[in-house]
Amino acid sequence: MKGDIIHGTIRTQKKCPKCGRAFQAIISQAGKLLGYACPEDLTTPDRYYYDLHHQGERFPLFSNKRGQILDSFSRAQDLQKAVSQEIEDRSFDPSRYIRRRQEEFWISKAIQKYEDQNLAQIAPGNKKNYKRILRVAREYFGPTDFREIRAAHLLDYKIHLEKEFSYSAKTMKNYLDGLRAFMRHCCLVREDIDRVPRFPQIEVPDPGFKWLNIEDQGRLFSHCPAEDLPIVTFIRTQGIRAGEARAIKIRDVDLALQTILICSTWSGKELRTRRKGRHSRAYTIPIRGENLEHIKNRLADRLNLPEAFLFVNPRTGGPYSESALKRVADKIREDSGLSKDFRIFHDGGRHSVASQLVNEGVGIEHIAQILGHSTTKMTERYAHLQIETLRTDLEKLSAKKVVEFKKAKEE
């Protein structure tokens, strides 16, 4: 510290708990304050405050930056030294010490406010994980001032997650990304920090893509219960997400053009009038031949109003729930002997349709339109799947046909 300059004075408002008199200052021969005590009962205060006059204002500080009360003279001295150094460096900010203002910057307080502001924008199916991610960060950092978070603190947090939880690399990345989003909010929205601190890198192994060729796809879905074939065949052949297939309504079908508008999805038990993904937009798909008969029959029923769902669970008479479709998938998986890491409708449907089209030589841009991707960035992950080039056309990717394919000679 420059010249060991000390600013302000340490004081106490407490009185001796035995005699009721004010504590007396203990001063050294050199005139330095050594503490406070009751000379008769030899008691000392359990609360202090740092009385600072700075730039014409008085700042009585009762806690340090972490919100810890000044319950000992030594802690009050530490605060006095820290503030004096900041004054000399011209970095002193009273709001970091005044408790009422200081709490606004505690991670425990700020991250709760951040959650309250953003929770309504989170898909219902993701809210539980979203809240858990923020709760873990809130409990770990507590009254830490988010303006003082540095890369070292984030590395300690990563080590804490590794020790306390058995998370996969992908889950660890999600937890750090959740905290990173909060810090970006503090920087770009609150404008309380100049930049987002550097976060530790998490290497997430490439899970690879599981997909089936048309023949294996046909064998897999031959285990589907007959009453569930309409929706399962639709998911399998159209490359659509299960949640979006469940959400299709009669009004979304244009039978004259033989197209369907994909504009909604289920998230948990809530029907959302938008698709999954922040930048996803509604898009139109052509109805494949094997799905046309069911759709025509469904629309021929005059009792079907525009708001009725296209696919109805025959067991309940209502739309398929997530759990109902999961039971169908579980039965298919069990009967076919596939492992649990194979996602019946995603790997066996959406991934398989995309992969088959790539191997057939269909362009990435066209596949992106079929899958409803807003950009080709997501679609490009299928580009490495050219294991075999199938000499067929799109209509041959049919659930009703078993086609013999010839492997093209590797060039």
ZIRAUR-V596296 format. One record per residue. N is the residue number from 1. RES is the residue in one small letter. PHI is phi in degrees with one decimal (none if undefined). D_CENTER is the distance of its C-alpha to the mean C-alpha in Angstrom with 2 decimals. Layout:
<<N RES PHI D_CENTER> <N RES PHI D_CENTER>>
This chain:
<<1 m none 43.80> <2 k -64.4 46.31> <3 g 65.0 49.55> <4 d 50.4 47.73> <5 i -74.8 47.60> <6 i -113.9 46.35> <7 h -105.6 45.37> <8 g 75.3 45.60> <9 t -135.0 46.92> <10 i -87.9 45.59> <11 r -134.1 46.86> <12 t -141.6 46.62> <13 q -102.4 47.24> <14 k -76.1 47.86> <15 k -123.6 51.32> <16 c -59.8 52.86> <17 p -69.0 51.96> <18 k -96.1 55.54> <19 c -100.9 57.87> <20 g 81.6 55.71> <21 r -86.6 56.72> <22 a -68.3 54.51> <23 f -69.7 53.43> <24 q -103.4 55.43> <25 a -72.2 54.16> <26 i -102.4 55.23> <27 i -114.0 56.39> <28 s -77.7 57.54> <29 q -62.7 60.83> <30 a -83.7 58.96> <31 g 85.0 57.51> <32 k -91.5 53.96> <33 l -71.8 52.04> <34 l -105.0 51.50> <35 g 149.2 50.07> <36 y -132.8 51.21> <37 a -161.9 53.26> <38 c -95.0 55.84> <39 p -65.3 59.14> <40 e -87.3 60.68> <41 d -98.1 57.97> <42 l 57.3 56.09> <43 t -96.2 52.70> <44 t -127.8 49.81> <45 p -66.8 47.10> <46 d -110.9 43.63> <47 r -144.6 42.16> <48 y -134.2 42.62> <49 y -143.4 41.49> <50 y -103.9 41.69> <51 d -94.8 43.85> <52 l -120.1 43.18> <53 h -110.3 44.97> <54 h -145.2 43.38> <55 q 50.5 44.32> <56 g 80.9 46.30> <57 e -121.2 43.71> <58 r -104.1 43.47> <59 f -127.1 40.28> <60 p -81.4 40.68> <61 l -101.7 37.72> <62 f -108.3 37.14> <63 s -153.0 34.11> <64 n -88.1 32.63> <65 k -63.7 29.34> <66 r -83.4 27.46> <67 g 81.4 29.04> <68 q -76.1 31.52> <69 i -68.4 34.80> <70 l -86.4 37.94> <71 d -95.0 39.52> <72 s -149.0 41.80> <73 f -64.8 44.00> <74 s -64.9 42.50> <75 r -68.0 38.95> <76 a -64.3 40.51> <77 q -64.6 42.24> <78 d -60.0 39.04> <79 l -65.6 37.56> <80 q -59.8 40.82> <81 k -66.7 40.82> <82 a -63.7 37.21> <83 v -67.8 37.83> <84 s -60.9 41.20> <85 q -63.0 39.70> <86 e -65.3 37.14> <87 i -62.9 40.03> <88 e -66.2 42.00> <89 d -84.6 39.10> <90 r 61.6 38.51> <91 s -116.5 34.86> <92 f -70.7 35.34> <93 d -129.7 32.98> <94 p -56.3 34.09> <95 s -64.4 30.78> <96 r -76.2 29.38> <97 y -121.2 32.03> <98 i -72.4 32.90> <99 r -56.8 30.96> <100 r -61.0 30.44> <101 r -77.2 28.92> <102 q -61.9 27.42> <103 e -63.0 25.13> <104 e -63.0 23.38> <105 f -104.6 22.05> <106 w -67.9 21.12> <107 i -61.4 17.50> <108 s -61.1 18.02> <109 k -87.5 19.17> <110 a -66.5 17.25> <111 i -73.7 13.73> <112 q -68.9 14.93> <113 k -63.9 16.28> <114 y -61.1 13.16> <115 e -63.4 11.32> <116 d -60.8 14.48> <117 q -73.8 14.61> <118 n -105.8 11.27> <119 l -60.0 10.85> <120 a -65.3 13.37> <121 q -86.8 11.55> <122 i -84.6 8.66> <123 a -58.3 10.16> <124 p -51.8 12.05> <125 g -68.6 11.19> <126 n -104.4 7.45> <127 k -63.4 8.55> <128 k -61.4 9.81> <129 n -66.2 7.00> <130 y -59.1 5.17> <131 k -67.3 8.77> <132 r -65.9 9.52> <133 i -59.9 7.35> <134 l -72.2 9.04> <135 r -65.7 12.19> <136 v -62.1 12.73> <137 a -65.8 12.66> <138 r -63.0 14.83> <139 e -70.7 17.24> <140 y -73.6 17.66> <141 f -84.6 18.40> <142 g 52.3 20.17> <143 p -83.5 22.67> <144 t -64.1 21.99> <145 d -73.2 22.40> <146 f -64.6 19.37> <147 r -71.7 22.08> <148 e -104.8 23.40> <149 i -69.3 20.36> <150 r -125.0 21.48> <151 a -57.3 20.59> <152 a -63.4 22.55> <153 h -64.5 20.50> <154 l -70.1 17.27> <155 l -66.4 19.26> <156 d -61.4 20.45> <157 y -64.9 16.98> <158 k -61.0 16.23> <159 i -62.9 19.63> <160 h -61.0 18.94> <161 l -62.7 15.92> <162 e -65.9 18.25> <163 k -79.5 21.08> <164 e -87.4 19.63> <165 f -130.7 17.32> <166 s -96.6 18.04> <167 y -88.0 14.73> <168 s -73.7 14.92> <169 a -60.8 14.37> <170 k -64.9 11.40> <171 t -67.4 9.74> <172 m -57.8 11.08> <173 k -62.6 9.63> <174 n -61.9 5.98> <175 y -66.5 7.37> <176 l -70.2 9.26> <177 d -65.8 6.99> <178 g -62.7 5.32> <179 l -69.7 9.10> <180 r -61.5 10.15> <181 a -62.2 8.66> <182 f -63.5 10.61> <183 m -65.5 13.54> <184 r -64.0 13.66> <185 h -62.1 13.92> <186 c -64.4 16.71> <187 c -84.4 18.37> <188 l -89.6 18.26> <189 v -99.8 18.23> <190 r -74.8 19.89> <191 e 57.9 21.85> <192 d -95.9 22.42> <193 i -130.7 21.87> <194 d -79.2 23.39> <195 r -153.9 20.86> <196 v -82.2 17.58> <197 p -63.4 18.69> <198 r -72.8 18.51> <199 f -96.1 15.77> <200 p -64.8 16.96> <201 q -83.5 16.62> <202 i -118.1 15.28> <203 e -85.2 17.31> <204 v -98.7 15.70> <205 p -60.0 18.72> <206 d -66.8 19.23> <207 p -68.7 19.05> <208 g 75.2 21.76> <209 f -121.6 22.48> <210 k -99.7 24.43> <211 w -153.3 26.68> <212 l -123.0 30.12> <213 n -77.0 33.20> <214 i -63.9 34.89> <215 e -65.4 37.34> <216 d -67.3 34.83> <217 q -61.4 32.61> <218 g -63.6 35.71> <219 r -65.6 36.51> <220 l -61.6 33.04> <221 f -82.5 32.97> <222 s -69.6 36.59> <223 h -87.3 35.30> <224 c -73.5 33.62> <225 p -57.7 35.39> <226 a -57.8 37.67> <227 e -68.6 36.42> <228 d -103.9 32.86> <229 l -59.0 34.06> <230 p -56.1 33.52> <231 i -74.6 29.73> <232 v -67.0 29.35> <233 t -63.6 31.70> <234 f -63.0 29.90> <235 i -63.6 26.51> <236 r -65.2 28.36> <237 t -97.9 30.38> <238 q -92.3 28.39> <239 g 70.2 25.25> <240 i -99.5 23.13> <241 r -68.7 19.98> <242 a -60.9 21.09> <243 g -62.2 19.09> <244 e -76.9 20.80> <245 a -64.7 24.14> <246 r -63.2 24.05> <247 a -89.9 23.49> <248 i -65.6 26.49> <249 k -113.6 29.29> <250 i -56.0 32.97> <251 r -63.2 32.75> <252 d -81.8 30.47> <253 v -96.6 33.29> <254 d -112.7 36.04> <255 l -69.7 38.70> <256 a -65.0 41.13> <257 l -90.4 38.86> <258 q 55.1 37.30> <259 t -132.2 33.75> <260 i -132.8 30.62> <261 l -87.8 28.07> <262 i -99.6 24.47> <263 c -136.3 22.73> <264 s -136.2 20.83> <265 t -156.9 18.62> <266 w -93.5 17.95> <267 s -129.2 14.62> <268 g 65.9 15.65> <269 k -102.5 18.96> <270 e -107.5 18.39> <271 l -87.2 19.94> <272 r -104.1 18.18> <273 t -87.0 20.56> <274 r -157.1 18.35> <275 r -84.4 17.04> <276 k -67.3 13.65> <277 g 106.9 12.09> <278 r -60.6 12.14> <279 h -105.6 15.53> <280 s -72.5 16.98> <281 r -119.7 20.41> <282 a -64.1 22.94> <283 y -148.2 25.31> <284 t -112.2 28.51> <285 i -121.1 29.48> <286 p -76.1 33.05> <287 i -81.6 33.97> <288 r -70.8 35.04> <289 g -56.0 38.53> <290 e -70.0 37.69> <291 n -101.2 35.53> <292 l -66.4 38.04> <293 e -60.7 40.44> <294 h -61.2 37.97> <295 i -66.6 36.63> <296 k -61.3 40.21> <297 n -63.2 41.17> <298 r -67.3 38.24> <299 l -77.1 39.11> <300 a -71.7 42.82> <301 d -73.0 42.35> <302 r -67.1 43.39> <303 l -77.1 41.57> <304 n -78.6 38.24> <305 l -84.9 37.07> <306 p -54.8 34.68> <307 e -85.9 31.85> <308 a -71.1 32.49> <309 f -81.6 30.06> <310 l -68.1 31.33> <311 f -111.5 30.55> <312 v -116.4 31.69> <313 n -70.1 31.41> <314 p -63.8 35.13> <315 r -81.2 34.69> <316 t -117.1 33.34> <317 g 81.1 34.39> <318 g -114.5 30.95> <319 p -65.6 27.91> <320 y -64.9 26.33> <321 s -86.0 23.62> <322 e -60.9 20.74> <323 s -68.7 22.63> <324 a -65.3 25.90> <325 l -70.3 24.80> <326 k -65.3 23.28> <327 r -64.8 26.76> <328 v -63.7 28.35> <329 a -62.6 26.18> <330 d -63.2 26.98> <331 k -66.5 30.65> <332 i -60.5 30.66> <333 r -63.0 29.02> <334 e -64.2 31.47> <335 d -69.8 34.49> <336 s -92.4 33.74> <337 g 80.0 33.00> <338 l -79.8 29.68> <339 s -75.4 27.25> <340 k -69.6 24.07> <341 d -79.5 21.87> <342 f -91.0 23.37> <343 r -86.2 21.44> <344 i -55.4 24.40> <345 f -85.8 23.21> <346 h -86.6 20.71> <347 d -74.1 22.75> <348 g -79.0 26.03> <349 g -112.6 25.48> <350 r -59.3 23.16> <351 h -64.1 23.23> <352 s -68.2 26.91> <353 v -60.4 27.91> <354 a -62.7 26.27> <355 s -67.4 27.76> <356 q -62.8 31.13> <357 l -68.6 31.27> <358 v -61.7 30.49> <359 n -66.5 33.24> <360 e -85.4 35.47> <361 g 95.3 35.17> <362 v -69.6 33.36> <363 g -66.6 31.82> <364 i -59.5 28.12> <365 e -61.1 28.27> <366 h -69.6 29.79> <367 i -65.0 27.33> <368 a -59.1 24.45> <369 q -67.3 26.31> <370 i -64.2 26.80> <371 l -86.3 23.11> <372 g 79.3 22.06> <373 h -73.0 20.11> <374 s -71.4 20.08> <375 t -136.0 21.13> <376 t -82.5 22.72> <377 k -59.1 20.13> <378 m -68.3 18.32> <379 t -71.7 21.80> <380 e -64.3 23.21> <381 r -68.0 21.58> <382 y -85.5 24.26> <383 a -64.1 27.02> <384 h -81.2 27.84> <385 l -88.6 28.70> <386 q -78.0 32.25> <387 i -74.7 33.78> <388 e -147.4 36.39> <389 t -103.4 37.61> <390 l -96.0 38.60> <391 r -85.5 41.51> <392 t -155.5 40.64> <393 d -115.6 39.46> <394 l -58.3 36.54> <395 e -66.1 38.61> <396 k -75.6 39.42> <397 l -81.9 35.83> <398 s -112.3 37.10> <399 a -72.2 36.51> <400 k -93.4 40.23> <401 k -120.2 41.53> <402 v -117.2 41.86> <403 v -111.4 42.71> <404 e -82.5 44.10> <405 f -115.9 42.41> <406 k -105.4 44.03> <407 k -74.4 42.19> <408 a -72.4 42.94> <409 k -67.7 44.63> <410 e -65.9 42.53> <411 e -78.6 43.71>>
